[in-house]
């Protein structure tokens, strides 16, 4: 995380000279001879100026230079824009990669295009990816964040050499011109005789950023001439505040203690008691850090406040907070963060044999068998119980399990209610609804996550079938490296 949160200061005195500012930024970042640089090249004014300035510095600094153009395919002329970029880079002996992306439609087209663009750029192999964002872009980003009611992370806007954890770009970029206004870049580009693309969508006032740029910006400039520089300074202060908040969250995270290596990936560190010992703002700050580390955005502030209030309620409650495809719950004195799954498809009875193909249960998980011997040590990933189903049980009927049913796990021992066994195994209620039961001859033979009934277990040392159950939410959390 520290690697992505180094310096976010966007400004370095450069007298408004784009080439000088770029040279300082490259040298400060240790980028010189042998460095592999790549410029995000849209073909517009700013990125054309950046490409040209890099080419001017390339002989003296000795870096390798490439360019990448992202075609969003949102405008009928986008193919011709890509051709323009090919001609411009070819004339400068700069290799160009053109990436085509698909942008989801809807009202948030700006954000969707930005997310798709960053996701595509994340795959570029280089030492540093350079963006031509300038002070006007930074000021507009701060304004948009203010209008969304963003906190310090949002008000920090764009970092000169950092991205927040979970950002789709996934790598630290370099934005050397956040201290230079667009008017200075325009003047310099004109003196250099540069040719660039004018995207007609930049005049579309239905887009929020264009509205600020074309309508609000000029009005602010008439009353507050230095508003862009002022907002850029505010972004810097917000970035420093955010860094302090993240450092505090890391301290609180360390105080919760390390997670066990075999812990469920959906369990958040620490007990609910430890979380509730923190002040509300401090606990929510820690939660935002953990969400960012998992590439997740924070829930709406009002709903998070209400959920935090419920967290201190009676222990018989199960407060839930669902947003953006995930759900946060309290159970068993711990906090659980899982993918939000639709209701499982366990309604119909299905025949299954452990020596047959794996059985995929929609939104619930996967049931499979592995030939083993009773008493063998070392259950592998996904194995919930060491007991082994004896061979020759015939086809099993898979059905939903009922918490009031009894399962005899030990020969001669009493049957135990499934709900109590689930409780002892630390399996939360919402997962139990996704766990199937297996029946043979009308009798309960096994339950996913609990084990095999004693009368159906293989004799010690005898071959049988180990029942493997992969929970869908846990598997997805593993896949997402939670």
N, C-alpha and C positions, 0 to 999 in steps of 0.2 A: 504494500500500500504506500509506503514512503516513496517508492520510486515514481508514483504517479502524483505525488503531492509536493514536489520540491518547491521551486520558486514559482509563484503565480504573478509576480510583479510585471505588469505589461509595459512599463515605461522605462526608458533609458534615454537620457538626453542625447539627441542626435541632430539637433538643429533643423529638424524637418527633412533631412536628406535621407531618402529611402535606402540608397546603397550603403551609406555609413551605418544606418540603423541595422541593416541586415548583416553587415560585416561584424558589428559588435555582438549581435545575437548569436551568430555562428561561432565566434571565438569564445564567447562566454559558455556556450554549450559544449565546447571541446570538439567542434566539428571542423575538420580541415583535411589535410592530405589523407587520401584513402577512405574517407567517409563516404557512405552511399546515401545520397540525399534524393528525395522524391518530392516534387511539388504537385499539390492538388490543383489541377489546371482546368478551370471551367471554360476558358476562352474569353472571359469578361475582362474589364479594366484591371481589377486588382490582381488577379492571378497572372494576367499577361505581364504586368509590371514586375511581379515577383519572379516570373520565369526569366525575364530579360535581365533583371538585377543579378540573379544567380549566375547567369551566363557571363556577365561582366566580371564577377568575382571568381569564377571557376579557374581561370589560368593562374591567378595569384595564390589561391587557397588550396588548389589541387584536389578538390573533392570530385567524386563521380556524381553525375546528375541524370535523373530520369523524371518523367512526368506521367501522371495518371489522370484520365478524363472519365468522369462518370456521366453516362447518358441515361437520364431519367425517363426518356421517351414520353414526356408530358407535353411536348410541343411538336407540331408537324415538321419544324425545321431542325429538330435535334440531330438528325443524321448529318445535315450539312454543317452544323456546328462542330460535330466530331471531325469532319473532314477539314474544317478550318484549323482545328487544333493539330491535326496531323501535319498540315503544311507548315504551321508556325514552328512546331518542334523539329521537323525535318530540316528546316532552314537554319536551325541553330545546332544541329547535330545532337539532339536530345531524344533518346528513345521514349516512345509514348505507349502506354497501355490504355485501351479504351474498355471500360466496364459498363455493361448494360444492366440496369436494375429495374425491378418492377415495384411501383409505388402504389400502395393501397389508396383508394379514392376516399372521398368524404370531406367533411369540413376542415379537418386538420391536415390538409395537403402539404403545408409547409413542414410541419413536424414529421410527417410520414416520409417525405422526400429526404429530409435531413437524416433520419434514422437509417433509411435504406442506403444512403450515400456513405455514412460512416461505417455501416456493416460491410459494405463492399471494400472500402479503403482499408479495413482492418486486415485484409489478406495480403496487402502489399509488403513485399520483402525489401526492407531498407533499414538503414540506421536511424533515419529521422524523416518523418513526413511533415512537409511544410505547408502551412495555410496562409493565405494573403489577407486574413481578416484585419481590419484597421479600426481606428478609434470610433468612427461612426457606427460600425457594426457592434462594437462593445457597448456604446451608449444605448443603442436601440435594444440590445439584449437585456440590459439592466432595466430599461423602461418596461419591456414586456414582462420581465420577472416581477417588477413592482405591481403591474396590473393583474398578475396572477396571484398576488399575495404571497410570493415566495419568501423563504427564509434566507439565512446567510449563504447557503449552498447555491441557491438560484441567483441571488444578487451578486455573487462572485463572478457570474457570467462566464466568459471564456478565459481560461488560463493561458499565459504566454507559452508555457511549456509543461502543461499538466492536464490530465482529465481525471474526473472523479471515479472512484471504484464503481464498476458495473457499466461504465460508459461503453456504448457499442463500438467505439473506435478501438478500445482495448490497448492502446499504446500511447505513450506520451508524444504529442505533436510539438511543433515549434511554430509559434505565431509571432514573427519578429516585428510586425508593424502595428501592434495594438496601440502604440503611442503616436501614430501618425494619422492625421485626418485625411479623409478621402480626397478633399480638394487639393492637398499637396501631392497625392499620388497622381491625380488627373493632370496637374500642371507638369509634373515630371515626365509622365508618359507622353504628353504632347511634345515636349522638347526632344524626346527620344524618337519621335516619329513612329510610335507603336500603333498597331492595328488590333482592334479587339471586337468582340461580339456585344451587341446591345440586345439583351433579352427583352422582348416586348412585355413579358409578364411582370417586369419590374415596375411598370406603370399601372398595374392592376390594383386599385385601391381596396378591393375586397380582401386582399391579403394583408394581414396585420402589420407586418414589417414595412410593407410599402406605404400603408396608411401613415405610420409614424414618420417614415422618411420623407414623404411628399407633403404631408399636411401638418403634423405636430412639430416636426423638426424645424422647419422654417419659422413657425410662430415662436417657438422657444428661442431660436437664434436671434430674433428681433428684440426680445425682452431680456434674455440671458445669453449673451454672446459666447460665454465659455462653458455652456451646459454640457457639451460632450466631454471636455476634459474633467469637469467636476464629477460626472457620473463614472468616468473611468477610475477616478480616485476612489469613489465610493465602492466600486467593484473590488479594488485592491484591499480596502479596509474589510469588506465583507469576506474576502478570501482569507485574510489573516484570522478573522474571527472564526471562520469555518475550520481552519486548520487547528486552532486551539480547541474547538469543540470535538474534533476527531481525536486529538491527543488525549483529551479527557475521557472520551468514550473508550479508547484503547486501555487506559488505566483501569476504568471500571470493568472492562472485559477481563483483564488479567486478574482482578480481584475476585471474579466469579469462580476462578479455578479452571484448570484445563479439562477439556472434554475427554471422556474415555475413548480409546481407539475403536472399541466395538459399539460405541453409542449410536443410537438411531440418528440418521442424518437430519431428521425433522425436529429433533430436540434442540432448543436453544440452550446455550450455556447457563448454568446457575439455576437455583431454585426460585420459585415465586417469592419466597420469603426474602431472599437476597435482592430480588428486583424491587419488591415493595419497600425495602429499606432505603432505596434511593429516592431522591425527590422526583416528582413527576417530570419536570423538564429534563433532569439528568437521565432518568430511565428511558424517556422517549428519544433522547439524543443517542443513547446506546442502541436502541432498537433501530434507529435510522442507519447507524453504522453497519449493523448486522445485515440489514436489508440491502444496503449498497454493496456489501461484500458478495452478496448472492445475485447481484445484478437486478435487484427489485427496487421499484420506487416506493416511497412511503405512502401510507393510506391517507385519505383526506384528514386534515387536522381535527375537525370537529368530531369525526367518528373515532379517531384515535383517542381523543380526550375522554369520550364517553366510555370506550372500551377500558381505558386505564382506570376509570372510576369503578367499573364493574369488577376489575381484577381484585380489588380489595373486599369484594362482597363475600357472602357465605361460601364455604368450600363445597357445598352441594351443587353449586351452579357451574355451568360450563360456558363462560363468556366466549363469544366468537367474534372475529372481525374478518370479514371477507372483502377482498378488493383485487382487481387486476389478476385474476386467476389463481390467487393464493388465499389461504385462510390461516389466521392466527388464533390459537385456542389455549386455554388453561385446563390442565387435567393432571391429577396425580402430583400436585405440587410443582409442576414444571410447565414451561411454555413450549408449545408445538407449532411449528410453521410448516405447512404442507401445501402441495399443489391442490387446487380445488377441483375435485372430480365430480362428474355427474353421478346420478344414482346408479349403483351396480346392477348388472343384468343377472340376478340370481333367482329370478322368479320361476323359471322352468326347470324341471328335473331332467338331468342328462346322464346317460351311461358313460362311464370312463374306465379305462383299464390302465394301471400304472406302467405297463409295458408298451402302451400305445403312444401316440403323439401327445405333445403337451396340449393342455386344454386352456385356451385363452378366454377369460371371462371379462366381458366388456366393462371397463371402468373399475374393475376389481383387482385383477391380477392374473397370474399364470400358475396352473397346477400341473406338476409333472412328477415322474417317478425315476429313481435311480437304483439299479440293482446293487445291493449291499448285503452285509451280514450283521445280524443282531449283535450289539455290543461293540461294534467298530467305533473307534474314537475319531474325532476330527470332523464334525459336521461342517460342510462347506457353506459358502454364502447362500442365503435364502433358506437354509435348513432350519426349521423352527423347533424340531424335537428329535432326540436321538432314537426314539423307538422306530421299529421296522415292521412293516406290514408283511405278514407271512405270505408265501407264494400259494397260489391256488385258491384265492378268495373269490375268483371269478370277477365279472364286471361289477363295478361299484356304481351306485347311484349318487350323483352329486346333487345336493339340495341346499337351501339356506339352512343355517343352524339357528336353534332357538335357545335363548339364554337360560330357560327353565329346565332344559334337558340335562341329563346326568351322563357323565363319561367316566368309565372305570379304567383308570390308567395303570393300576397295579392289581395283579391277580389276588383275589381274596380280600382286597381292600374295598372300602365303601365308594360308591359313585359320588362324584362331585358335580355340583351345578356348573354349567359352562360359564355363566357370568362370573362366578367366583374364581374359576381357573383363569379366565381372561384377566381378571383383576390382579391375581397373583403374578401373572406373566408380564404385567405392565402394558397390556394391549388396550389402548383407549377405546371407548364405546363406538366412535364413528368408524373405526377400522373393523370392528367385529361384524358390522353389517355387510362387509365385503368378503368375509371369510366363509368358504363353503364347508359343509359337512359331507362325509362320505358314509354311505350305508350299504350293508350287505345282508341280504335276507331279511330286510326290514329292521335290522339292528344297527345302532350307531357304531361304525367301525373306526372312524378317525375324524378329527376336526383340524382344519388348517390352523397352524399356529399353536396348537395344543398337543397333538400327538395321536397315537394309535391306541384304541381300546385294548385292554389286556388280552381278551379272548381272540383278538385278531393279530397279536404280535407274534413275530417269528421267534422260535426257540433260540436260546443262547447259542451263537456260533452258526446258526442256520442261515441260509440265503433267504433274502426277502427284498421287499421294495421300500426304500426310504422315500417318504412323501416330501416333495419340495414345493414350497409355496412362496411365490414372489408377489408381495403386495404392490399394487400399481403405484400408489403414492410414494412409497419408499424407493421403488425402482426409479421413478422419475426424479426423486430428490438425489439419488446416487448419480444419475446421469447428468444432472445439473451441477454436480460437485458441491452440493450444499454441505 
